[in-house]
Amino acid sequence: MIPPRETFYRYWGKAGTEVNNGYHLLVYHCLDVAAVAKCWLEASSLLRNRYAMMTGLSLAQAKAWALFFITIHDLGKFDIRFQIKAPWAWKHLHSQWHATIPDTAISHHYWHGEYAVYWVFEDLAERFDWKAGEEFWEEPTGKDRWSAWQPWIRAVAGHHGIEPPAAAQPEGNPPLADPGFLQHDRVARLAFIREMENLFLKPAGLTLDDIPPPIDLEFLAGFCSVCDWLGSSTENHQDKPRFTYHASKTPLQDYLSARCEIADTVLRESGLLAKSITSGGMHAVFPQFEHPHQVQTLVDEIPLEHGLTVIEAPTGSGKTEAALAYAARLLAAGQAESVVFALPTQATADAMLDRLTAVAERLFDDTDVVLAHGKSRFNPRFIDLKKAASRARGGPEIEAGTQCALWLAQSRKRVFLGQIGVCTVDQALVSALPVRHRFVRGFGLGKSVLIIDEVHAYDAYMYGLLDRVLKHQKAMKSSAILLSATLPLPLRRALLSSWDIEHNPLDTEDAYPLITQATASDVHLFLLPQSEQERLAKQPARSVKLECAETPDMLPDEAVERAIIDAAEKGANVAIICNLVADAQQLARQLAGRTDREVTLFHSRYRFKDRQKIQQVVMSRWGKEGERPQGGILVSTQVIEQSLDLDFDWMITQLCPIDLLFQRLGRLQRHDRMRPIGFEEPSCIVLLPEACRYELHKLIYGNGKAPNSRVLWRTEQVVRNHPALRFPEAYRPLIEAVYEEAPWTDEPEKIIDEFEEYWQAQYASRLNAHLISNIENAWNDDDSHVSLLTRDGEMSLNIVPVRQTPVGRCFLDEERPIQQLEDWEKAERIMFSTLPAPSSWQRLGLPDAETDGLIWLPMETDGNGGWIFRTQKARFHYSADKGMRMERNESTD
């Protein structure tokens, strides 16, 4: 007979099947997770220091509190309503207790995560007097103590994706159960808590009578979740045993010591323990650069402090290398363990992957380079639990191994658990949103240097979310680096305000290029050294000739189309950049019908798998090492204006905001090479509207609620008044002029009125971002919700084109029914088959989104290698080379 003080040995924590796998005692699963946490903390000085910094305690005591609370993360499983989920295991553990097995119905609404908080409160209420009495005047003396406990227990109890809400007293009662069982469970929980106190707190000179110190809830929640995932792995990806089931009584300290050896192996297999091997700086990370230039010359001057660093420099001047070299210095100083690189689009993320892979081996001894929406050769080694995903059950009670498998099945999530992660900025912003497991992203960012490229490229709503992300980085004593060639003063000030600095010294007359760093104590401006300024002054200025072409719809007229074709036939490589996908598709069709030269179309409205292929074609032709065609035409949207190292001989672009226009011009004669006759100097035609009729163009540069016609009108005036632009001299003054808050003297009244509406909508969007980030209810962390919650503009629908067959839905180019795929495989395949679309299409008869947030669009073959879906109002066409396009029926207004 087990003594009452050891009743916790009668509870299972993991259960397979009665015939095959048996069960794993709950106390031992809790110690498995603690073993992972213990070994990880011992291997990571950064994590140890973060916990010490947050708690204000010694390393030993901070570690003790962390291990104690992580060990009780599954306290809610010490309950008959959980135990009865595997009645055969409960019966076996209680074979000497001749009690009737309760009906399994009592387990249907019992979620062990949230009830861990409930039982801590109830079971320790008498000891700590933190529960309000029945009389309203009875003030509990332990109220402040409960406030101190809450962040800790809520964090570890949220390991299945959602932190239980804060409350002076947890609300709700578990489903009814026999009092005899409940008393047995309470005795077990208290005995377990007492043993964990003996095992972790007392050796550090602590007891439960000490008040837990402050802690960042999300950092601890993310750490605990990953430890739980790893501690739940019974085998590795090669089927070698790891945390196998253990059902016989073993002394707790002996068990923990034995499992620590396994934990160390699992951590190394996961790739989480790779060490920085660089001293940092330009020469260590980029030894091929004999003479660093521009902002690269400042890398070694930037202080090694946790801070927000803003790097402003011209397109193609080496900002990315400077950011990585400084990040490497932070890694070497032990202020970060990884790098997360966030970019505005999938195309730019893909391109950045190859650049980062080239330097990864100089940063870490054994690196996982992870692309957020991945190339298979860079899949991380982080524990492969795909088998577990096939055993998934619905609701919050999904096992930790299954949770891990399903979460990581969409490879976008993996970037937060590698050494170098590359993702779109949306994936980083999710850490500020109410989605399941957001704290895993926040934990990953909190131990990383977060680098955000092209930080000028977002809307007010996204800046509202970014504000929260940056504030969290500051709270974690982590660092962020923001890159841009084109930051207007209001945005520079807003970004620095995210770091809660007391004063903001920025000005419109600031030097350019410039590095600005905000630390906990001050703001520092770093100008290029005098020698570099003198060197640049001797360089010939880059001058770009601008021509204007005014057309009714801002599309090339007959003369411009003819010029494009003539240029390509003379051997020039021409880029035409449109603001709207529909414009790009229409123009590509027109040009393809008029020339034998290949016309390549590149935009965002493809299935991801098709978009990747087209992007590879674009990079192979016009990238730095591309095999340039003898005369080629690319019709594209904004997907090429940011971060892609592309080079064209001539450019035509629709009017866009001045900062984005400069970005587009950065793809014009970017590299030093021979040009065709007639195209020796960079030149660009800017397509302008008639009579300020910007129509849809001003909407896409608004924020989804109001247009931004001012920035387009002012940019138009700059283009009309500047037949040529000199760079880098043009960057600062022209961008500041276009974005200055005061109206221009000749600004039309209509433009002023529209800007007032736009400004109010901007404020509302930023406020909405803050409000939604405070919501406690959590959505599933899938791509449909990421798109919905991180964007406030046009792209808000997620469409999955499919074929409807007698055996079920199939992806367009596959025969296997989707419902036959394993859950992990289905998640990944859906990601590769999803495309974005404007929300306005919903009014044209598209099916409603299903519970997964996706619109499953049944399409039929069109007889020409493509697919079609018809409604009463429109026709939707899809092909791998043209993407998704919509044509309204003639009868539709």
Helices and strands as residue ranges (DSSP letters): G 4-10, E 12-15, E 23-25, H 26-43, H 45-55, H 59-71, G 75-77, H 80-83, H 87-93, G 104-107, H 112-123, H 125-128, H 143-157, H 179-196, I 197-201, G 202-204, H 217-231, H 252-270, H 282-285, G 294-301, E 308-312, H 319-332, E 338-343, H 346-360, E 369-371, G 376-378, H 386-389, H 400-409, G 411-417, E 420-424, H 425-429, G 430-432, H 438-446, E 448-452, H 460-475, E 479-484, H 489-497, E 514-518, E 523-527, H 530-538, E 542-550, H 558-569, E 573-577, H 581-592, E 599-602, H 608-622, E 632-636, G 638-640, E 650-654, H 658-665, E 683-688, H 696-700, H 709-721, E 724-727, H 731-739, H 749-773, H 783-790, E 795-805, E 808-811, G 818-820, H 823-833, E 835-838, G 839-844, E 855-858, E 860-861, E 867-870, E 874-879, E 883-888
